[in-house]
Amino acid sequence: MTARAEAPGRRSGIGAAAYRAVPPRHAEPLFPEPATQGLYGVPGRPWPDRYRGVADPLITLTLAAAATEERARLGTSALVAPLHVPFQLARSLASLDAASGGRVVAGLGTGWSLDEYAAAAFAPFDRRGAVLDELLDVCAAVWGPDPVAYRGELTTIAPSVVGPKPAGPIPVYLPANSPRATRRLLDRADGWMPVAAGAAQLAEKWQRVRDVAAERSRERPIDVCARVNALYTADPVGSGGRRPFHGSVAQIVEDLAAHAETAVTAFILDLQSTTRDAAELVDVATEVYRTARAAGS
């Protein structure tokens, strides 16, 4: 689900108060056995069993497009771009946007898992940034006017008519986890896609992004939508050492309000990790949404 304190607008960001978004969780395409890394690169951290069967994100969003109202946004957070052939991914996103009436938001990243790259990547792990750069070039070409032509290190498109075109400009959101990634975000993307893991930390990162934007003379506004990896519990978690977004509905909403004070007002709230099934996920998401609305978040 998303929350945002802003008047509705088609391209105002990933989510708005009157909108619902359908973001699939991180697109882990496989479950390595044995894994050479812990989850997220943390030594010894096990991969959760739910990663044994993660549906393809664009297939998931295609089904969601048919099942949701026209104001529901369809976004990825985040699609690991180097695991996809650039031309095919650009066409798939354009087709989904055309079919859904312009609801796609492309949240892209480079991932972290050496195992995923060894098994399924389009290029080696150490080339991930270059592949993302080329993907952005290919998207601009494929989504732009015909004839489409492009020649890069990994992709060649002979002059061709490529359709369908997106219904409108597809917003691209990128992370800013390094100086190079921050420059890429500011030079090439519509919005920033951080992870919310503490209000002070988020405010510091957001200020850093704005400082670099000023240095690079970016004039366009930067949309922001922070991802929240919530750990829901039916009962409140004790205050001693509680991590942000870990706890009951009231505690999660309290953390949302604190993070909104950073001037980041749009959030993707992922509640899938600790809910037992789809029915509980819907119930908890509905309760969080209603509680946040009642609190003015």
N, C-alpha and C positions, 0 to 999 in steps of 0.2 A: 504494500500500500504506500501511498505518498501523502504528505501533508505540505501545504504551502499557504502562507497568508498573502494572497495576491488576487487581484481580480482576474477572471478567466480571460485567456487569450490563447490563440492556437499555438504559437511558438514561444510562449512566455517562459518555458522551462519544462523540466520533466513532469512536474505535477503541479496542480493548483487545488485550492480548497474545494472547488466544484468538480474536480477531475478525479478519476481513479487511474492508476497506472498498473501495468502488468509486467513487472520485471522478473524474468527467470533468474534463479540464483547462478552463481559463477558457473560457467560452462565447463565443468570438469568432464572430459569426454571418455575417461577411462579410470580404472582402479588398478594401480600397479601392484603386482605380486611377484616378488617382494618389492617394496618401495625403496628407492635409494635415498630418499629424503623424507623427513617428517612433514606433516601437513604445514603448508605455508613456509616451508624451509626451516621449521623449528625442529632441531634434533630430538628424536624420540617421540614426537607428537604423532599419534596414530591418525591415519586417514579414517573418517567416519564411514560406516557401512552404507550410508545413504548415497555415497558417491559410486557405489557399485552399479547404479542404474539411473543415470541422469539423462533425461530426454534431450534431444537436439534443441537448442534454444530457438532457432527460427521456425522449426516445426511447431514448437510449443506456442510461439507468438502467433503463428498462422491460425491455430485452433482458438487462441484467445481472441483474435480479431473477429472471428465469426460468432463468438459467444458473448461479446461485450458491446456496450453502447458506443456510439460514435465518438463520445468525448473521452473515452478511456485511452490513455497513451500506451504505446507498446515499445518498451525499451529493454536494452541489455545492460547488465551491470555485473561483471563486464565480460564482453565477448573477447576471447583471446585471439586476436587477429592473426598472428602467425601460424595458427593451426588451420587456417583456411586459405584456399586459392584466391588471390585478390579479385580477379575478374568475376569469379562465380559468387563470391560474397557480395560484391558491389551490386550485381544483378539481383541477387536474392533480396537484399535490403530494398532496392528500388521496386521490385515486384510487390513486396509486402506493403510498402508505403502506398503504391498505386491501388492495391486491392483494398486497403483499409481506409482509404480516404485521407491519407496524409497524417498518420498517427505514429510513425516510427521515430524513435530516438536511438541513435547508434552510440552506445557506450562501449568504447573499445579500450583494450589494454594489451599488455604483452605477456602477462602471466608470470609464473614463478617456478613451475614444476619442471625439473629436468626430465623426469619420467614421461610427462606428456610430450615434450619436444622429441624425446628419443623414439616415441611410439607413433606420433601422428603429425609432427610439425612440417610445414612447408619449407622450412629452412632451419639451420642449427640455432640453438639457444643464443649463442653470442651474436647472432645477426638479427635478433628480434626487433630492435629499434629500427633498423633499416627496412625490415619487412613492413612494419607499421607505417613508416614514411611512404613506402611505395603503395601500400594499400590506400592511403589517403589520396595519393595522386590518381590511382586507378578509379576510386570512387568519384572524384571530381570530374574525370573524363567521362565515365559511364553515365553519371547523372546529368551531365551537361548536354549541349546540343549535338546533333548528328551532323556530319559523320564523326564517329569517335575514332581516335587514333592515339596510340600511346606506345612508347618503347622505353622500358626500364631494365633494371638488372635481372628481374625475375619474370616480368610480364611484357608481352608484345601483343598489341591489338592492331591488326591491319585496319585501314579505314573502313568503317562499317556503320550501318544503322543498328543501334542497340536499344531495344525497348522491352518492356514499357519503361517510361521515365517515372521518377517519383512524382507524387501529386504536388509536392512543393519541396522547398529545400529541407533536406533531412538534417536536423541538428546532430552534430558530432560532439560527444563529451569524452574527455581524456583525463587520465590521472596526472599528477605533478609530483612524482616520488623522487625525482632527481633534478639537478639543474638542466640537463638536456630535455627531460620530459616536460619540465616547466616551460622551456622555450618552445617546444613543439605545441604544447597546449595553447600558448598565447599567440603563436604565429598561424596556427592551422585549425583550431577548434572553436566551437561555439560556447562550450561550457566546461567547467571543471567538475570532476567526479571523485571527491575525497571519501575516506572512511571516517565516520564520526566515532571517536573513541575517547572523548573528553573535550569539554567545551573550551578550556584554555588552549589545548593543543590545536583544536580546529581553528580558533581565532588567530593563533600565531601563524599557522600555515596559510590561512586566507590573506593575512596581511602581507606575507612573503610573496604570494602570487600577485597581489595588487602592486607591490613594489617593483617586481620584475616587469609587470605590464607597463608601468610608467617608464621604466628604463628603456623598454622596447617600443615606446610610443604607440601602444595599442589604443585605438580610439573606440572600437566597438565594446559595448558592455560585455562582461563575462557572466554568463549564467552559472549558477552553482547548484548542484544537487548532491547532498552527502548521503552515502550509503550507511545504514545502521544495521549491524549484524546483532540483532537482539537475542538474548537468552531469556525467554519467558519462563516464569514459574508461577504456579497458581497462588502460592503464598509469598508474602514479602520476604526479601532477602535482608538479613541483618546488615546494619550500616557499616560494620567493621570490615573494611577492605572490599566493599561491593564495587564492582566495575560498572561503568556507565552502561545503561540499557540491559542490565542483568537484574531481573526481579519481576514483580507483579505488574499488572497493567498500570496501576497508579504510579509505580516507580519508573516505568518506561516513559510514561507521559511527562513525568517530572523532569526526566533527563532530556526529552525533546524540547521542553520549554527552556531549559538551561542552554542547550545548544543553539536555539533560535535567537538567543541574546547576542550571539556572535555576528549577527547580520547575515548568516546563512539561514534561509527561510524555507528551503525545499529539501525534503528527505525521502529517500527510499527506505522503508522499514521492512526488513526481512525477518519474519517470525517463523520461518520453516524449520530452524535447527532443532527446536525443542518441543514443537507441537507434535502430537502422536499421529495425526492423520489429517486429511483434507478438511473434514468436518470441524475438527478442533481449530485448525488454522483459520477457517472462515469465522468461527465464533470469536476467537481471540482478536483477530484483525478488526472485526466489527466493534468489539468492545473498546479497543485502543482508539479507533477512529472517533467513536462517539464521546469517549472520555476527553480526548484531545480537543474536539470541537467545543464541548461544554466548558473546558478550561480556557478557551480562547487561543489555543495553540495553533 
